[in-house]
Amino acid sequence: MFTRRSALALGIAVPGLAGLAACGPNSSGGSGGGDDGSASLRLAWWGNPTRDENTQKVIEAYEEAEDSVTVALEPGEWSGYWDKLATQTAGGDFPDVVQMDEKYLSEYGGRGALLDLAGAGLNTDDFVEGSVEVGEVPDAGLAAINAGLNSLAFLINQEVFDAAGVEIPDDTTWTWDDLLDIATQITENTEDGTFGMTQMGPVQGLFQVWVRQAGQDQYKDGAAGFDAETATAWFEWAKKVQDTGAGPGASLSVEDAAQAMDQSLFATGKVAMTVAWSNQVVAHDGLVPSGVTVLRPPSVTGSAADAQLWYKASMYWAVSANSASPEAAVALVDYLVNSPDAGTILGVERGVPGNMTVREAIVPDLDEPNLKAVDFLESIEGELGPIPEITPQGGGEFEDILTRACEDMLFGTLTPAEAGQRLLDDLTAALG
């Protein structure tokens, strides 16, 4: 089931990866290439019904243009995708082309499972400056190419604001205190069971925004990049969300995070504000009758220039280092990221194209929900902070670590200070 939590790309551990280094040079599950230039490839991804449909259509178009290539499709859901991929890797059955997440790029790239796309000749000339480097892994080269760019955004349900008689804030000037005050006012002005905001304490992306605004970051030199005091301040803020009634209590928040997206408090009009990556605007917009409004996250200073947002690869395409048909696999990836025809089919559901030629080709024909995602990403271009350090090996566990610490704090098992220290200690242990 595609839940609100999985929609935020929340991480899980990747069991079995420790054995990657011991794997022999097994071929991927694709049947390889024939003497006539034919090739059979496997393509794996996680997603939602919209992504599944778009991917099937784009592969049909590719197979029509390249009739010597066949592509077997392996869609999945986030909740089981990484366990399956780890098992396939350990068994020498890694798909030829895989959709990859930043959390696990170092895990796979650092252990030699992914082909260096730059060395394989993938053309990246038309990509936005700085957007190719986010796929580089030390000692592995360009382990993956971004399938789209996004950034963290607040989504607004206008109807709930209207019911509360509250105006949507100016997202270039609002602060964290403003967010809390607005959400509390909405809760107070609406019927019981309606809240101003979701509980955002377990959201890794927003936590990273918080620590970046404090002059730190999630990682630094392969280790945790924040201190316990900054993490404690985050949990204190999350506790205020609960204590003031700005957001739901602990039990309802945990239940909401596990709901399918269309059954979430936000989609059903019980919450005015939630947070998501901008490539998820389209999916959320289709669930809210009047559509969503997209805002920047708040800042400490009340200036969007200090929000410390960044362009994140929404997800990547990567090629197995052991593919039986590496040239055909790279050619498929080239089509997915460099072809305007592919871009027209895929839209911005996987993020706004990093390839500017593709982006310029598809924007005139995008519908309103897709344009919202593009407009938001382009509106923050001049406000971006530095690109964060890539998640090191072991960092894929961080979302689970954050969620456990935050939920224990919200249920009263931990104080904010204890939760902050445990967050730092558990992440340090995971990073080894």
C-alpha angles and dihedrals in degrees: 000000000000103000134186088254094051089046088063088056092245112187134242131189118271106228118201097027092110086073094055095093090057095052116113124232094279119165122245119259093262113106092237131227131317129223089258092061095260120141139188115209137182121219121195129188142151122228151109133288092276093052092045091053094046092049093050090050094049092049091049088054091048094049090050091053094041103037093175091065127074122189124202111210122224109182121178145162125261093245094066103019099093096044089052093046092050090050091049091049094051090048096049090247099115112152117249094241123024136182105237133197125218091238091066102030093099091044093059101026094046091054096051099254096122131067119239099246094195091055089047090057103252109170112236099160095119098048122117112264111272095014097098095051092062087075096054120110123191111261091002102072119210096356093174142002121227115256089203142338128246143158136208115279142176116237119211129204102210093196093062091048089051093049089053094046091237125137122230108255128244101259093202092065110025123115135205089261090052090053091052093046093048093047092049091050091051092050091050094047098049136064121282112282094036119105139189095234145359119257102269099181095103094048107112095198093054091045087055090051088052096052093043090055086053090058094258134089141212094265137018125181091346094307135089108297098202134067131234093253093059091046090049091053089053093053091046088056092048090051089054089055088059100037096050093047091241086129135018124281125266098271095047091044092054090046091049093051090057095049124106109260094252091053097047122119090249096051093046094052097253095114129047100201136030136161129241143152111271094245086066093060091093094053093046093044090058092054098052112072095220094036127244133283115223121220138176117252114259124264134218093239099040092245123114087213087069097047091100095215120164140193107261124192100246086209138325142234115230135178126221113253086219099048113145088219106036095160092053091045092052090046089055091051089047089056093047095053105026106036119092087204090059091043091055090056097041097043114181099308089113090042136284110308114262088208104087094203090057092044094051090048096053104037097079091059099042119117122234098271092052092046089055089061093047094045092050093050093048093045093061096044094105094046101055123130125214120302109265122241112267115261107269124224108291093026092103087082093062098094092054090047092050093046094051094047093046096046092048088051093048091050090051098248091117134030116232089255092052091047091050093052093045091050090055095043095048093047091049090052092049091052090052 
